[in-house]
Amino acid sequence: MKADQLFLEMKLIAEKLDVIVSEQNFRKTGISIKSGFCKIKGGNYFFIDKDLPVSKKNEIIAEFLSGLEYDDIYIIPAVRDFLSIYEKPSFKNNRNIEMP
């Protein structure tokens, strides 16, 4: 699977988990910002630097998604395999932890 297609598939998974993935130009801010999750007015957002190479975007979003419970969502096998590389067993299957 091509890197850009993989990224789009992972964005869809995030949406199914009620997380909005937003690509932003972090360079315009003038301060050091990293990609990551935040809650804004009750909404779940994952901001990612749009200027990063797609391979790096894939790593960042996979690290985030791997910590969430997504077993009930159909995921293309190639994407599931990619996510398994970044699995965080300490967060998965623990339903008492709120979404990061």
Buried (B, 14 or more C-beta within 10 A) or exposed (E): EEEEEBBEBBBBBBEEBEBEBEBBEBEEEEEEEEBEBEEEEEEBBBBBBEEBEBEBBBBBBBBBBBBBBBEEEEBBEEBBEBBEEBBEEEBBEEEEEEEB
